[in-house]
């Protein structure tokens, strides 16, 4: 009876289902779509097979229904653990909470790390720690010295190397001393500064085996222009790939002279120091073509010095020509040699030129005329440059003094790399600092500090 009471609702629901479900075709054609009847659960249902009353009674006796299992418990448990769990009284909420707290306060199992063994670090963690240590050491070196020299823009340095200029943490305290209390502090006219860089191979650091390591270091140099006249705001752009040099205004590359203000940066209401600055934004630089970016790499501070015009113009000729099927090396100076003399020397040196005197004479004469035209053109350019300046300005330009400042770090040591040459326009510096005396004093201070 109980079996049929549970099975009859299912039987009635199955009987209410239609024998043939309704079908509908898709709008675009294709097989029909089967639509389930209303109130019937969609999906596969296992068909019901009736059993005999005796079999139903046996099943009911062997496996009681859900309601009977909830109401009464089995007399015998199949397992001792289940019987113990069934007979164990339920813990109150407070007791369960205390048991959980006691379990959390219990001592943890002893591991290798607790026994004294060092935990293993991942490769990423080790690398991150090394990078942090290097960055902290670099920041510590940079905090030791005056950082104001970085306000001078390094002209002619590649944009990719800008960050490598101050990897070491350079010491320009001697420059600050000259600007505040030294020879540059009490000038009647402003002093102008520009920066240039010189990559050099220097001994710096140690290898894994403990030997001396050599690294390419970008050394910054600060050049001070001292005089009664300001240097021009122009740049010279030249390279091996360019046919001729270009003299352009600094403003084309967004570079200019700007006041350099220190604690005592003014005298009589005017700045005492000027420096080169670049106001180009990164967005503007990223939008530039590769050719325009290279202009920064090949640019140099430009100046015209009248005393350089006293240098002799190169009037020599060196050319290799193909005459009578063979090469002939022709060398002479148009200011000293005659064409006929050069032809006679060539006829004596090359036997295969016999019978080709007129051809050799025409080639030598053509080369001599071309070189004379070049010399004449250069002299005219020099005269035109001189005409742009008054005699007072020419004298002031010739009296300009250039002081080249190198960093005075003990490590790495830049003593062997210090040269007076600045660039092709400024020529050589009148003084290079720090001097050898300053270096010896710095070494003595380091030794004294280490001893103390």
Secondary structure by P-SEA (a helix, b strand, c coil): caaaaaaaaaaaaaaacccccbbbbcccccbbbbbbccccccccccbbbbbcaaaaaaaaaacccaaaaaaccccccccaaaaaaaacccccaaaaaaaaaaaaacccccccccccccccccaaaaaaaaaaaaaaaaaaaaaacccccccccccccccccccccccccccaaaaaaaacccccccccbbbbbbbbbbbbbccccccccccbbbbbcbbbbbbbbbcccccccbbbbbcccccbbbbbccccccbbbbbbccccccccccccbbbbbbcccaaaaaacccccccccccccbbbbbccccccccccbbbbbbbcccbbbbbbbbcccccaaaaaaaaaaaccccccaaaaaaaaaaaaaaaaaaaaaaaaaaaaaaaaaccaaaaaaaaabbbbbbccccccccccccccccccccccccccccccaaaaaaaaaaaaaaaac
